Amino acid sequence: MEEARIERRLKNKIKKMGGLAVKFTAPGMAGMPDRLILLPEGKVYFVELKKPGSKLEKLQQKRARDLRKLGFEVYCLDSDQAVDNFIREVFK
């Protein structure tokens, strides 16, 4: 499955950079992002992974908005290029 491959790429790249890409589950709160990215210096990001060309579902969009209102950064990654762009952005 393409999404699983993209997720492995993200997890491996984050690990190489000294961080953690934790599988995130929130019982009783559907629509939360797939991964919680924990980086050095206390940086935290939420990442939803999708197969190429897929978009967030309505509930996922709502959860992303709610997290952003709380001050968190939320990303939706659907390709190797999106993973690489994310890595470059968070490791500036």
N, C-alpha and C positions, 0 to 999 in steps of 0.2 A: 504494500500500500504506500502510495506516494507521501501521504501525510506522516506516516510513521518514519519514513526515511528522512524527511525534513526535520522532524522532531529529534531524531538521533544526531543529525548534523548540528543542530542548535546545542544539544546537551554536550556533545564532545567539544565544541568550540568554547563554550562557557567554562567547561572544566579546564581546558588548556590555559585559559586566561585567569585561573585561580578562583573561579566562582562556582556556584551550584545552580543547576536547573532542576528544581524540585517539582515532581508531578504534584499538581495541586488539585485536591478534591475538597469540596465544601458541602458536606451532607446537609440537606434541607435548603440549599441555595443553588439551584440549577442555573446553568448559564455562565458560571465563573470561568475565567481563562484556564487553559490546560497546564501552564507552567508558571511557577513563581521563580524568578531569576534573582539570585542573591549574589551580589558582587562585593569585592573589597570596599572598604570605607562606608559600609552601610547602605549602598545603593540597592534599591528594590524595584523590580519591574514585573508586570504581569504580561504573559504572552499567550495568545490563542494561536494554535497552529491549524492550518487548513490545507486541503489539497489544492493544487494550482488552480487559480481562477475562482475559488469558492469565497463567499462572503460571510460575514457574521450573521447569524440568525437574529431575529428581533430581540429575544431575551438576552442574547450575548451582547448586543448593542447597548441594551439598557444597563447591564452589569458594567460594561466598559465605561459608560457615562457616569455611573454611580462611583466607580473607583476613581475616575478622573476628578470628579467633584471633591473627593477626599484628598486630592493632591498626588495620586499615583499616576505613573505613566503606564499605558496599556498599548500593546502592539498586536497586530494580526499579521502573521507571517505565512506566506503560501508558496515560497520557492527558495531555492538555494541562494539566489541573489538577495531576496528579502532578509534571509538569515545573515548574510555577509554585511548587508547595509546596517542591520540592527547592531551587529558586533562593532562595526566602525563607529556608529553613533554613540554607543554606551561606553566605549573605551577610548574616547577622545583624549 
